[in-house]
């Protein structure tokens, strides 16, 4: 691998990391919206339900099941973006290490 290829690879990985940071921000906003929607729906369903507190809790959870699923999917998106960012960081470190090795070999 040529030094210019390593530099190009690092530039591409850095650009991907910037995109990943933006994607993480968007995913976190989406998660916050989903959590707000879940809370509102669940609390409203609890207030409107009849029966004991346990019954009202159960009915509210049932009523909010779809919103809970949406929130869980949003959490999964956030975790996926974080995992991708960690993988990119690892690739950047590997390329930086290769660059240093090549630099040391050139000095010999």
Order of alpha helices (4+ residues) and beta strands (2+ residues): alpha-alpha-alpha
